[in-house]
Amino acid sequence: MGCIAFIIDKLKEARHIAADNPDGEMIVYLLDIAIVEAEEEQRRREDNGPSPIR
């Protein structure tokens, strides 16, 4: 498992935990954004190799 795949897995685990919390709506929203960004980065790396450091 690559580094980004590991991060995506952990973000999804955190999202499930936050979703169980009645006050976790904002956290779930932010984790959803982080998951989408990580998945896009993973696709970019698969297509083009690693992105330059920002």
Steps between C-alpha positions, in 0.01 A plus 500: 500500500640835398528800726198681353288183510587466870403862564171458313424189706566687827293801386208268424532335841499843666195600294305197623588583860401865452174398332402314817535823698180709490706822499747377238336648191774756431773244561333256260478777239869588538604135491296452181696785342831350616402158361409646160827697487705193594323284240565765233867515598519120483354507146743777396794300628382188318466701177803732522728392781545696824388863515759768573525611861280802563 
